[in-house]
């Protein structure tokens, strides 16, 4: 599917020019280290262009599309961050973008997508339905469809984070990543494992919206009912034939479920103690450390903070609920 050579090529491709990806910081967290008796580092992908890791995969895909002479119009589907990344990367590379979004998408993220120059099409249903609709429309028109996760070029772009981690923390024991469709974890784990890392890769999902988790449990891609979650960036079903299903099945070492309250508590903790305002999917990766899971004690742990794009009102409501008595 993809290998470290694909990721290394993406890394080189995406580092050139005024619209290049950033190498995001990896910083120690003394407070989290003390809580879980580990050596904890935060990988700040919320500082990437467009406020999330998604820009990496979008830019790599569109740079390759330009090299291959693709149609000037591209189509994507997204609950927010992927759409913003595609819109931004499309403008940078000379493409026009249309983004299909579920009706439940965060209005603040939709406004950002439009502000980056993309056209929006709203689809009744969840993120998976938006993906299926967008793919069908793109196929009929002969345009490139850019999946949030089911595309080797996208996964290779996300994997550039893994190469950065090999430079920044080659002795990591655990890497904790929020998982939706699985493109982020697939790319990171492929890059690090094929570069010689002995780290274990831990995927986390919200208890109420864990489609890929249930698919991995079942050993096949299945339909999974989901509820609304603070981790809206990871929500949505898994497309049949998704390349990330096989990648995660072979690369993931541990799979953990996180409650909505724990996600909100992690959002609040990060704001209060690390002075970081992040979205639910990013905070979800920190939640296991606040629970002081014994598996992490004595380990060198990297936590990927995948994004920051959340409306202030929604953030404040989430942390207020998290602080309310049970």
C-alpha positions in Angstrom: 0.0 0.0 0.0 2.5 2.6 1.2 6.0 2.3 2.6 8.6 4.6 4.1 10.0 5.5 0.7 6.7 6.9 -0.3 6.6 8.9 2.9 10.2 10.1 2.5 9.3 11.3 -1.0 6.2 13.1 0.4 8.4 14.7 3.0 10.8 16.1 0.4 8.0 17.2 -1.9 6.0 19.0 0.8 9.0 21.0 2.3 9.5 23.3 -0.7 8.0 26.7 -1.4 6.0 29.3 0.5 3.1 26.9 1.1 5.3 24.1 2.6 4.4 22.1 5.6 6.0 23.0 9.0 8.0 20.7 11.2 5.9 21.0 14.3 7.4 21.2 17.7 7.8 18.2 20.1 7.8 19.5 23.7 8.1 17.8 27.0 5.2 18.0 29.5 6.5 17.8 33.0 3.0 17.8 34.5 1.7 14.9 32.4 5.0 13.1 33.1 4.4 13.4 36.8 0.7 12.3 36.6 1.4 9.0 34.8 5.0 8.4 36.0 6.3 8.5 32.4 8.4 10.7 30.2 5.7 12.5 28.1 6.1 14.7 25.0 3.4 16.5 23.0 3.6 16.7 19.2 2.0 20.0 18.3 0.2 19.2 15.0 -2.4 21.9 16.1 0.3 24.3 15.0 0.5 23.0 11.4 -0.9 25.1 8.6 -4.8 25.1 8.7 -4.7 24.1 12.4 -4.4 20.4 12.0 -2.2 17.6 10.5 -4.6 17.3 7.5 -2.7 19.8 5.5 0.2 17.3 5.1 -1.8 14.7 3.2 -3.8 17.3 1.2 -0.7 19.1 0.0 1.1 15.9 -0.9 -1.9 14.6 -2.9 -2.4 17.8 -4.8 1.3 18.3 -5.6 1.3 14.7 -7.1 -2.0 15.5 -8.9 -0.4 18.5 -10.5 2.6 16.4 -11.6 0.3 13.9 -13.1 -1.7 16.4 -15.0 -5.0 15.9 -13.2 -8.2 17.8 -13.9 -8.1 21.3 -12.4 -11.2 20.6 -10.2 -10.9 18.4 -7.1 -13.6 17.0 -4.8 -13.3 16.1 -1.1 -15.6 15.1 1.8 -14.9 16.3 5.3 -16.4 17.1 8.7 -14.0 20.1 8.8 -10.2 19.7 9.0 -9.7 17.7 5.9 -11.9 20.1 3.9 -10.0 23.1 5.2 -6.7 21.4 4.3 -7.9 20.5 0.8 -9.3 24.0 0.2 -6.0 25.6 1.3 -3.7 23.2 -0.5 -5.9 23.5 -3.7 -5.5 27.3 -3.7 -1.8 26.9 -3.2 -1.4 24.5 -6.1 -3.7 26.0 -8.6 -6.8 23.7 -8.2 -10.4 24.5 -7.5 -12.1 22.5 -4.7 -15.6 21.4 -3.8 -16.0 19.9 -0.4 -19.0 17.8 0.6 -19.9 18.0 4.3 -22.4 16.2 6.6 -25.3 18.4 7.8 -24.0 18.0 11.4 -20.5 19.6 10.7 -19.2 22.3 13.0 -20.3 25.7 11.5 -17.0 27.3 12.5 -15.1 24.7 10.4 -17.5 25.2 7.4 -16.9 29.0 7.5 -13.2 28.4 7.5 -13.4 26.0 4.5 -15.4 28.6 2.5 -12.9 31.3 3.6 -10.1 29.2 2.1 -11.9 29.3 -1.3 -13.7 26.0 -1.6 -17.3 25.5 -2.6 -19.5 23.6 -0.1 -22.1 21.0 -0.7 -24.1 19.7 2.3 -25.2 16.1 2.5 -27.9 14.6 4.8 -26.3 11.9 6.9 -22.9 11.3 8.5 -19.3 11.7 7.3 -19.4 8.4 5.5 -22.4 9.4 3.4 -20.7 12.7 2.5 -17.7 10.6 1.4 -19.7 8.3 -0.8 -21.6 11.1 -2.4 -18.5 13.1 -3.1 -16.7 10.1 -4.6 -19.7 9.4 -6.9 -19.9 13.0 -8.1 -16.2 13.2 -8.7 -16.2 9.9 -10.6 -19.1 11.1 -12.9 -17.3 14.4 -13.6 -13.8 12.8 -14.1 -12.4 14.9 -11.2 -10.0 13.8 -8.5 -11.6 12.7 -5.3 -9.4 13.3 -2.2 -10.4 10.9 0.6 -9.7 11.9 4.2 -7.9 8.6 4.7 -8.6 6.1 1.9 -5.8 7.3 -0.4 -2.1 6.2 -0.3 -1.0 9.8 -1.2 -2.9 11.2 1.7 -1.5 8.6 4.1 2.0 9.2 2.9 1.6 12.9 3.6 0.4 12.2 7.1 3.3 9.9 7.6 5.7 12.8 7.4 4.9 13.3 11.1 6.5 9.9 11.8 9.7 10.9 10.1 9.8 14.1 12.2 9.3 12.0 15.3 12.2 9.8 14.3 14.3 12.9 14.3 12.8 14.4 17.4 12.3 11.4 19.7 13.7 8.2 18.1 13.5 6.3 21.4 9.8 6.7 22.0 8.1 3.7 23.6 4.5 4.6 23.0 2.9 6.9 20.4 -0.8 7.8 21.2 -2.9 9.0 18.3 -6.7 9.7 17.9 -8.1 7.5 15.2 -11.0 8.2 12.8 -10.5 6.7 9.3 -6.9 5.9 10.3 -4.8 7.9 7.9 -2.9 9.7 10.6 -2.0 6.6 12.6 -1.3 4.5 9.5 1.2 7.0 8.2 3.0 7.7 11.4 3.3 4.0 12.4 4.5 3.0 8.9 7.1 5.7 8.8 8.4 4.9 12.3 8.3 1.2 12.2 10.0 1.0 8.8 12.6 3.4 10.1 13.5 1.1 12.9 11.4 2.3 15.8 10.4 -0.2 18.5 7.6 2.0 19.8 4.1 0.6 20.4 1.3 2.4 18.7 -1.8 3.2 20.7 -5.1 4.2 18.9 -7.8 6.0 20.9 -11.5 6.4 20.0 -14.5 8.0 21.7 -16.7 5.4 23.2 -19.8 6.7 21.4 -18.3 7.0 18.0 -15.7 4.3 17.3 -16.5 2.8 13.8 -12.9 1.7 12.9 -12.4 0.3 16.4 -15.5 -2.0 15.9 -14.4 -2.9 12.4 -11.0 -4.0 13.7 -12.8 -6.0 16.4 -15.0 -7.7 13.8 -12.1 -8.4 11.5 -14.0 -6.6 8.6 -15.5 -3.3 7.7 -19.0 -3.1 9.1 -21.7 -0.4 9.6 -21.5 1.0 13.1 -24.1 3.4 14.7 -22.5 6.4 16.2 -23.6 9.2 18.6 -22.5 12.8 18.6 -19.0 13.2 20.1 -16.7 16.0 21.2 -14.1 14.2 19.0 -16.0 15.2 15.8 -12.8 15.1 13.8 -12.7 11.3 14.2 -16.4 10.6 13.7 -18.0 8.8 10.8 -18.2 5.3 9.3 -15.5 3.5 7.4 -15.7 3.2 3.6 -15.7 -0.3 2.2 -12.2 -1.2 0.9 -10.4 1.4 3.0 -6.7 0.8 2.8 -6.3 2.0 6.4 -8.2 -1.0 7.7 -5.5 -3.4 6.8 -2.8 -1.0 7.8 -4.2 -0.5 11.2 -4.8 -4.2 11.7 -1.1 -4.8 11.2 0.3 -1.7 12.9 -1.8 -1.0 16.0 -0.5 -2.5 19.2 -3.3 -1.2 21.5 -6.8 0.2 21.1 -8.4 2.2 23.9 -11.9 3.8 24.2 -12.4 7.2 25.8 -15.5 8.6 27.5 -17.0 11.9 26.5 -16.4 13.2 30.0 -12.8 12.2 29.8 -12.4 14.0 26.5 -13.9 17.2 28.0 -11.7 16.9 31.1 -8.7 16.6 28.9 -9.7 19.7 26.9 -10.0 21.6 30.2 -6.8 20.3 31.6 -4.8 21.2 28.5 -6.2 24.8 28.6 -5.6 25.2 32.3 -2.2 23.6 32.6 -0.5 23.6 29.2 -2.3 26.8 28.0 -3.4 25.0 24.9 -6.9 25.3 23.3 -7.4 22.2 21.2 -10.3 20.3 19.7 -11.8 17.2 21.1 -9.9 14.7 19.0 -6.6 16.2 20.1 -7.5 16.2 23.8 -8.8 12.6 23.5 -5.2 11.4 23.0 -4.2 13.1 26.3 -7.1 11.6 28.3 -5.4 8.2 29.0 -2.5 10.0 30.6 -4.8 11.9 32.9 -6.2 8.6 34.0 -2.7 7.5 34.9 -2.9 4.2 33.0 -0.4 1.8 34.5 0.7 0.7 31.0 2.4 4.0 30.5 4.4 4.1 33.7 8.2 4.3 33.1 7.7 4.8 29.3 8.7 7.5 26.9 5.4 8.6 25.5 4.6 10.8 22.5 1.0 12.2 22.3 0.0 13.7 18.9 -2.2 16.8 19.3 -3.9 16.5 16.0 -5.8 19.8 15.7 -7.1 23.0 17.3 -10.1 23.9 15.1 -13.1 24.3 17.4 -15.5 27.2 18.0 -14.9 29.0 21.3 -18.5 28.6 22.4 -18.3 24.8 21.8 -15.0 24.6 23.7 -16.4 26.5 26.7 -19.5 24.4 26.8 -17.5 21.2 26.7 -15.1 22.2 29.5 -18.0 23.5 31.6 -19.8 20.1 31.3 -16.6 18.3 32.2 -16.3 20.3 35.4 -19.8 19.7 36.5 -20.4 17.2 39.4 -21.3 13.7 38.3 
